[in-house]
Amino acid sequence: MIDTFGSDAFLHDRQSFIDRCCGAWNMQINNYYSCPTEAHEKAAEALFQLYVMYREFMSICPANKKGEFRFMFIVLSKGNLDDALGKFGKAK
C-alpha cells in the first residue's frame, strides 16, 4: 500500500485506487476470499479519502516533516483507518 500512497497516479482515479487496494488485500497470506467483499470495497473507498488528503498535503509539505507520517503508515498497516486519520492530523 505504501507504494500506492507514494504516487499521485490514483489521485483522480478513485476506482483504480479501490481496485488496487482490493487486489492487494486479496494477495495477503491466509486470505480465503477469491474476490473483494463489500466490506473490502467500503474500506478501500474510505482509504481513498485518506490517500487524497495525504497526497495533497505532500505536495506542499516541507521535506523535514515528511518522516512524521511513518506513524500513520504503521497504524494503517494494522488496518485501523480511524487511528491512521488521527496520526495524519497529528503529523500535519
Biotite code that builds the C-alpha atoms (Angstrom):
import biotite.structure as struc

atoms = struc.array([
    struc.Atom([0.000, 0.000, 0.000], chain_id="A", res_id=1, res_name="MET", atom_name="CA", element="C"),
    struc.Atom([2.825, 2.386, 0.734], chain_id="A", res_id=2, res_name="ILE", atom_name="CA", element="C"),
    struc.Atom([3.868, 2.359, -2.923], chain_id="A", res_id=3, res_name="ASP", atom_name="CA", element="C"),
    struc.Atom([0.327, 3.455, -3.812], chain_id="A", res_id=4, res_name="THR", atom_name="CA", element="C"),
    struc.Atom([0.471, 6.318, -1.319], chain_id="A", res_id=5, res_name="PHE", atom_name="CA", element="C"),
    struc.Atom([3.860, 7.328, -2.737], chain_id="A", res_id=6, res_name="GLY", atom_name="CA", element="C"),
    struc.Atom([2.412, 8.373, -6.075], chain_id="A", res_id=7, res_name="SER", atom_name="CA", element="C"),
    struc.Atom([-0.207, 10.776, -7.389], chain_id="A", res_id=8, res_name="ASP", atom_name="CA", element="C"),
    struc.Atom([-1.184, 8.173, -10.005], chain_id="A", res_id=9, res_name="ALA", atom_name="CA", element="C"),
    struc.Atom([-4.585, 7.489, -8.454], chain_id="A", res_id=10, res_name="PHE", atom_name="CA", element="C"),
    struc.Atom([-5.401, 10.991, -7.256], chain_id="A", res_id=11, res_name="LEU", atom_name="CA", element="C"),
    struc.Atom([-8.069, 11.465, -9.917], chain_id="A", res_id=12, res_name="HIS", atom_name="CA", element="C"),
    struc.Atom([-8.928, 7.803, -10.443], chain_id="A", res_id=13, res_name="ASP", atom_name="CA", element="C"),
    struc.Atom([-10.902, 6.616, -7.426], chain_id="A", res_id=14, res_name="ARG", atom_name="CA", element="C"),
    struc.Atom([-11.987, 3.314, -8.956], chain_id="A", res_id=15, res_name="GLN", atom_name="CA", element="C"),
    struc.Atom([-8.443, 2.292, -9.936], chain_id="A", res_id=16, res_name="SER", atom_name="CA", element="C"),
    struc.Atom([-7.321, 3.065, -6.379], chain_id="A", res_id=17, res_name="PHE", atom_name="CA", element="C"),
    struc.Atom([-10.116, 0.898, -4.971], chain_id="A", res_id=18, res_name="ILE", atom_name="CA", element="C"),
    struc.Atom([-9.303, -1.917, -7.409], chain_id="A", res_id=19, res_name="ASP", atom_name="CA", element="C"),
    struc.Atom([-5.624, -1.766, -6.471], chain_id="A", res_id=20, res_name="ARG", atom_name="CA", element="C"),
    struc.Atom([-6.412, -1.894, -2.743], chain_id="A", res_id=21, res_name="CYS", atom_name="CA", element="C"),
    struc.Atom([-8.767, -4.824, -3.137], chain_id="A", res_id=22, res_name="CYS", atom_name="CA", element="C"),
    struc.Atom([-6.207, -6.619, -5.285], chain_id="A", res_id=23, res_name="GLY", atom_name="CA", element="C"),
    struc.Atom([-3.527, -6.075, -2.646], chain_id="A", res_id=24, res_name="ALA", atom_name="CA", element="C"),
    struc.Atom([-5.792, -7.419, 0.099], chain_id="A", res_id=25, res_name="TRP", atom_name="CA", element="C"),
    struc.Atom([-6.619, -10.480, -1.978], chain_id="A", res_id=26, res_name="ASN", atom_name="CA", element="C"),
    struc.Atom([-2.902, -11.275, -2.229], chain_id="A", res_id=27, res_name="MET", atom_name="CA", element="C"),
    struc.Atom([-2.404, -11.380, 1.547], chain_id="A", res_id=28, res_name="GLN", atom_name="CA", element="C"),
    struc.Atom([-1.362, -14.688, 3.087], chain_id="A", res_id=29, res_name="ILE", atom_name="CA", element="C"),
    struc.Atom([-4.282, -16.644, 4.571], chain_id="A", res_id=30, res_name="ASN", atom_name="CA", element="C"),
    struc.Atom([-6.870, -14.582, 2.722], chain_id="A", res_id=31, res_name="ASN", atom_name="CA", element="C"),
    struc.Atom([-9.581, -17.001, 1.683], chain_id="A", res_id=32, res_name="TYR", atom_name="CA", element="C"),
    struc.Atom([-11.737, -14.644, -0.371], chain_id="A", res_id=33, res_name="TYR", atom_name="CA", element="C"),
    struc.Atom([-11.472, -15.133, -4.122], chain_id="A", res_id=34, res_name="SER", atom_name="CA", element="C"),
    struc.Atom([-12.839, -11.647, -4.786], chain_id="A", res_id=35, res_name="CYS", atom_name="CA", element="C"),
    struc.Atom([-13.287, -8.477, -2.728], chain_id="A", res_id=36, res_name="PRO", atom_name="CA", element="C"),
    struc.Atom([-16.149, -8.411, -0.270], chain_id="A", res_id=37, res_name="THR", atom_name="CA", element="C"),
    struc.Atom([-18.451, -5.441, 0.202], chain_id="A", res_id=38, res_name="GLU", atom_name="CA", element="C"),
    struc.Atom([-16.516, -4.645, 3.392], chain_id="A", res_id=39, res_name="ALA", atom_name="CA", element="C"),
    struc.Atom([-13.262, -4.528, 1.394], chain_id="A", res_id=40, res_name="HIS", atom_name="CA", element="C"),
    struc.Atom([-14.834, -2.175, -1.132], chain_id="A", res_id=41, res_name="GLU", atom_name="CA", element="C"),
    struc.Atom([-16.131, 0.166, 1.580], chain_id="A", res_id=42, res_name="LYS", atom_name="CA", element="C"),
    struc.Atom([-12.780, 0.149, 3.384], chain_id="A", res_id=43, res_name="ALA", atom_name="CA", element="C"),
    struc.Atom([-10.977, 0.995, 0.135], chain_id="A", res_id=44, res_name="ALA", atom_name="CA", element="C"),
    struc.Atom([-13.394, 3.856, -0.508], chain_id="A", res_id=45, res_name="GLU", atom_name="CA", element="C"),
    struc.Atom([-12.692, 5.242, 2.965], chain_id="A", res_id=46, res_name="ALA", atom_name="CA", element="C"),
    struc.Atom([-8.959, 4.752, 2.451], chain_id="A", res_id=47, res_name="LEU", atom_name="CA", element="C"),
    struc.Atom([-9.166, 6.746, -0.777], chain_id="A", res_id=48, res_name="PHE", atom_name="CA", element="C"),
    struc.Atom([-10.164, 9.813, 1.222], chain_id="A", res_id=49, res_name="GLN", atom_name="CA", element="C"),
    struc.Atom([-7.021, 9.493, 3.357], chain_id="A", res_id=50, res_name="LEU", atom_name="CA", element="C"),
    struc.Atom([-4.947, 8.945, 0.218], chain_id="A", res_id=51, res_name="TYR", atom_name="CA", element="C"),
    struc.Atom([-6.280, 12.163, -1.367], chain_id="A", res_id=52, res_name="VAL", atom_name="CA", element="C"),
    struc.Atom([-5.635, 14.209, 1.795], chain_id="A", res_id=53, res_name="MET", atom_name="CA", element="C"),
    struc.Atom([-2.144, 12.717, 2.144], chain_id="A", res_id=54, res_name="TYR", atom_name="CA", element="C"),
    struc.Atom([-1.153, 13.326, -1.499], chain_id="A", res_id=55, res_name="ARG", atom_name="CA", element="C"),
    struc.Atom([-2.475, 16.888, -1.432], chain_id="A", res_id=56, res_name="GLU", atom_name="CA", element="C"),
    struc.Atom([-0.548, 17.616, 1.756], chain_id="A", res_id=57, res_name="PHE", atom_name="CA", element="C"),
    struc.Atom([2.635, 16.006, 0.408], chain_id="A", res_id=58, res_name="MET", atom_name="CA", element="C"),
    struc.Atom([2.631, 18.459, -2.489], chain_id="A", res_id=59, res_name="SER", atom_name="CA", element="C"),
    struc.Atom([3.137, 21.349, -0.037], chain_id="A", res_id=60, res_name="ILE", atom_name="CA", element="C"),
    struc.Atom([4.814, 19.534, 2.872], chain_id="A", res_id=61, res_name="CYS", atom_name="CA", element="C"),
    struc.Atom([8.314, 20.660, 3.881], chain_id="A", res_id=62, res_name="PRO", atom_name="CA", element="C"),
    struc.Atom([10.878, 17.894, 3.339], chain_id="A", res_id=63, res_name="ALA", atom_name="CA", element="C"),
    struc.Atom([11.851, 17.822, 7.030], chain_id="A", res_id=64, res_name="ASN", atom_name="CA", element="C"),
    struc.Atom([8.255, 16.985, 8.013], chain_id="A", res_id=65, res_name="LYS", atom_name="CA", element="C"),
    struc.Atom([7.639, 14.003, 5.714], chain_id="A", res_id=66, res_name="LYS", atom_name="CA", element="C"),
    struc.Atom([9.101, 11.477, 8.170], chain_id="A", res_id=67, res_name="GLY", atom_name="CA", element="C"),
    struc.Atom([6.338, 12.264, 10.658], chain_id="A", res_id=68, res_name="GLU", atom_name="CA", element="C"),
    struc.Atom([3.913, 10.226, 8.583], chain_id="A", res_id=69, res_name="PHE", atom_name="CA", element="C"),
    struc.Atom([5.614, 6.918, 9.385], chain_id="A", res_id=70, res_name="ARG", atom_name="CA", element="C"),
    struc.Atom([3.299, 6.517, 12.394], chain_id="A", res_id=71, res_name="PHE", atom_name="CA", element="C"),
    struc.Atom([0.276, 6.887, 10.127], chain_id="A", res_id=72, res_name="MET", atom_name="CA", element="C"),
    struc.Atom([1.554, 4.049, 7.946], chain_id="A", res_id=73, res_name="PHE", atom_name="CA", element="C"),
    struc.Atom([2.300, 1.836, 10.958], chain_id="A", res_id=74, res_name="ILE", atom_name="CA", element="C"),
    struc.Atom([-1.274, 2.201, 12.213], chain_id="A", res_id=75, res_name="VAL", atom_name="CA", element="C"),
    struc.Atom([-2.644, 1.828, 8.696], chain_id="A", res_id=76, res_name="LEU", atom_name="CA", element="C"),
    struc.Atom([-0.746, -1.434, 8.205], chain_id="A", res_id=77, res_name="SER", atom_name="CA", element="C"),
    struc.Atom([-2.650, -2.809, 11.193], chain_id="A", res_id=78, res_name="LYS", atom_name="CA", element="C"),
    struc.Atom([-5.937, -1.973, 9.464], chain_id="A", res_id=79, res_name="GLY", atom_name="CA", element="C"),
    struc.Atom([-7.110, 0.862, 11.686], chain_id="A", res_id=80, res_name="ASN", atom_name="CA", element="C"),
    struc.Atom([-8.229, 3.687, 9.403], chain_id="A", res_id=81, res_name="LEU", atom_name="CA", element="C"),
    struc.Atom([-9.620, 5.862, 12.209], chain_id="A", res_id=82, res_name="ASP", atom_name="CA", element="C"),
    struc.Atom([-6.303, 5.827, 14.072], chain_id="A", res_id=83, res_name="ASP", atom_name="CA", element="C"),
    struc.Atom([-4.444, 6.452, 10.801], chain_id="A", res_id=84, res_name="ALA", atom_name="CA", element="C"),
    struc.Atom([-6.575, 9.554, 10.227], chain_id="A", res_id=85, res_name="LEU", atom_name="CA", element="C"),
    struc.Atom([-5.684, 10.707, 13.728], chain_id="A", res_id=86, res_name="GLY", atom_name="CA", element="C"),
    struc.Atom([-1.979, 10.166, 13.090], chain_id="A", res_id=87, res_name="LYS", atom_name="CA", element="C"),
    struc.Atom([-2.291, 12.054, 9.805], chain_id="A", res_id=88, res_name="PHE", atom_name="CA", element="C"),
    struc.Atom([-3.813, 15.016, 11.658], chain_id="A", res_id=89, res_name="GLY", atom_name="CA", element="C"),
    struc.Atom([-1.025, 14.992, 14.250], chain_id="A", res_id=90, res_name="LYS", atom_name="CA", element="C"),
    struc.Atom([1.703, 14.750, 11.618], chain_id="A", res_id=91, res_name="ALA", atom_name="CA", element="C"),
    struc.Atom([0.374, 17.739, 9.698], chain_id="A", res_id=92, res_name="LYS", atom_name="CA", element="C"),
])
